[in-house]
Amino acid sequence: MDRAEAALIESKRQADKYMERVLTCNDDIKVKFDQKYTAELQEIKDRYNKDLELVKQNLLDIYETKTLHLTERRDELELRNAKLDKQLADRQTAYEDLLTEFRHL
């Protein structure tokens, strides 16, 4: 019986060692998985932030371009309006001159 008990105790000790190795291995796998998951998540966040900054910069560029275009267009229209106002004033004066000349005839 002593030999059987010793074999049983040795089997239990080996089973405990094996179980400890399995648990340690599982912990290592879990830690590696968590590290990989965290790294991939951080990479996704970084890519998202980079894409977001790119979109933001593109929108700012578009806004600045449109603002510049509209400013130039406004300046062109103001210049044209001033030119038309001067033409109107000149023609009004010419009309009044003709009207005055007609009245003297």
Buried (B, 14 or more C-beta within 10 A) or exposed (E): EEEEEEEEEEEEEEEEEEEEEEEEEEEEEEEEEEEEEEEEEEEEEEEEEEEEEEEEEEEEEEEEEEEEEEEEEEEEEEEEEEEEEEEEEEEEEEEEEEEEEEEEE
